[in-house]
């Protein structure tokens, strides 16, 4: 699963770099996308930083601790011991979140949808 995720991410980055998306034909579309981005960012931050059970969910639903034991970067996996997601560095955070299925199901599980 991890290899598949890595392949998807790398392919996406390479394709976007090689052929950046064209500008929107209609200003309304761009405005709608910007509003959707704002709303989704607020919802995401609300779950990750404010939901009282998110840290427990994240640690139980992802391989975050296991990733922290791997030597996959030039720095430690955490800025300091304990704490919440703000102590994680980018590589273990993104990898654990994606491998754990959090991208699609995290908010559904947390909010009971």
N, C-alpha and C positions, 0 to 999 in steps of 0.2 A: 504494500500500500504506500509506503514512504517513497519508493522508487517512482511509482505512478504519479504521486503528488509533485515530486521534484520535476519529472518530465513535463507535466502540465504547466507548472510555473515557468520553467525555462522556455518552453515553446511559446507561451504567451508573451514573455518579455522579448524574445527574439522577433516574433511577428510584429509586435507593437513598435519595436525599434526600427525594423526594416521598413514598415509601411504605417506610419502614424495615421490615426483616423482623420478623416476629412472634417472640416468645419460643418456645423449643423446648417441645414438649408433654411430652417425656420427658427427665428428667435424664441418663439414660444416653447419649442422643444428644449432648447438650451436652458431656459428659465425653469422649466419643469424638472429637468435633470438636476439642476443646482439645488432646487428646493428638496427634491428627493434625497440628495446627498446630505443636506443639512439635517433633515428629519432622521435619516438612518444613522448618521453620526451621533446625534443626540441620544437615540435609543440605545445604540451600542455602548456609548460611554455610561449611560444610566445603568445598564446591566453590569458592565465590567467593573466600574468604580463605585457603584452605589448599592447594588443588590446585596443584601446581607449574607446570602448563601453562595455567591459566585465563586469565591476562593475555594471553598470546600468542593463545589461542583468541578471546578477546573482541575484541581489536584486529583480528584477521583476519576474523571472522565478522559484525561489526557495523559500521555507519557512524559509530562513535564519534569518530574523528578528524575526519571531515567535519562532524559535528554541532558539534564544538568550534570550527570555523571560522565557524559561523553566529552572528549576533547575535540570539539568541532569549531572552535573559534580561538582567537588570540587572547580573549578575556574570559574570566569566570562567567558561568551562566547567570549568576545573580550579582547585583551590585552589593548586596549585603544579605545576611541570613534572615530567614523569616520574612514577614511582611507580605504585601499583596503583589499584584501584577506589576506595580510600578518598580519593584525591585528586579524584575526579570529583564534581561537584555533581549534585543530584537530576535535573534536567531532562535533561541528556545521558545520564546513566546509564539512567534508565527508558526513554527513547525509543530509545536504541541497543539495549538489551536486548530490547525488544519488537519493534522493526522487524527486528532480526537473527534473530528466531525463537528466541531463547534461552529464552523462557518454556517452550516445549514440548520443544525438542530439545537444549538445552544440556547437561543432565545426561546424556542418552543418548550424546552424542558424547564427552563427557569420560570417561565410565565405560565406554565401548565396548559399550553395550547395543544 
